[in-house]
Amino acid sequence: MSAKLIVYPPDEQGWRKVRYDGVAIGVAHRPSDIRVFLAAAGLENAEDVDLTDPDFVEWRGAGPRRGIPLPEAISAPA
């Protein structure tokens, strides 16, 4: 099963294109942006989406640590 949410590599300013279910839904700079886009796309409980779930989200390119910080729960230790 492929991920329904795809977050593309960051551009020079750190912005990432985001697609959900094959449709471009926005350009994000932080995880909260992605959740807003998902809610606008009609996903129920978008604020609770686990952005680290590889069955749901595919981080392309540099990964989630560049351009968009990881959610607090999985941030790298200090």
C-alpha positions in Angstrom: 0.0 0.0 0.0 1.4 3.4 -0.9 1.2 6.4 1.3 -1.8 8.7 0.7 0.2 11.8 1.8 3.4 12.8 0.0 5.6 15.6 1.2 8.2 16.6 -1.4 11.8 17.8 -0.7 12.2 21.4 0.5 13.0 24.1 -1.9 15.7 26.7 -1.3 13.5 28.5 1.3 12.5 25.3 3.1 9.0 25.1 1.6 7.6 21.6 0.6 4.9 20.8 -1.8 2.3 18.5 -0.4 0.0 16.0 -2.2 -2.9 14.1 -0.6 -4.6 11.2 -2.4 -2.9 12.3 -5.7 -4.0 15.9 -5.5 -1.7 18.9 -4.7 -3.1 20.5 -1.5 -0.5 23.1 -0.6 3.0 24.2 0.1 4.1 23.7 3.8 6.8 25.1 6.0 5.7 23.3 9.2 3.7 20.3 10.3 0.7 22.4 11.3 0.5 23.6 7.7 0.1 20.0 6.5 -2.7 19.4 9.0 -4.5 22.5 7.9 -4.3 21.3 4.2 -5.6 17.9 5.2 -8.5 19.4 7.0 -9.3 21.6 4.0 -9.1 18.5 1.8 -11.9 16.9 3.9 -9.8 14.5 6.2 -11.6 14.0 9.5 -9.5 14.6 12.6 -6.7 16.0 10.5 -5.2 17.6 13.6 -4.5 14.1 15.0 -2.8 12.7 11.9 0.5 11.0 12.7 3.0 12.6 10.3 5.5 9.9 11.2 3.3 7.0 10.1 5.0 5.5 6.9 1.8 3.8 5.9 0.1 7.2 5.6 2.9 9.7 4.7 5.9 9.5 2.5 8.6 12.1 3.1 10.6 12.5 -0.1 14.1 13.9 -0.6 15.8 15.2 2.5 13.3 13.7 4.9 11.2 15.4 7.5 14.1 16.9 9.4 14.9 19.5 6.7 12.5 22.3 6.0 9.8 21.0 8.3 10.8 20.0 11.8 9.6 16.6 13.0 6.7 16.6 15.4 7.7 16.9 19.0 7.2 13.2 19.8 10.0 12.1 17.5 12.4 15.1 17.4 16.0 14.1 17.7 17.4 14.2 21.2 19.2 17.4 22.2 
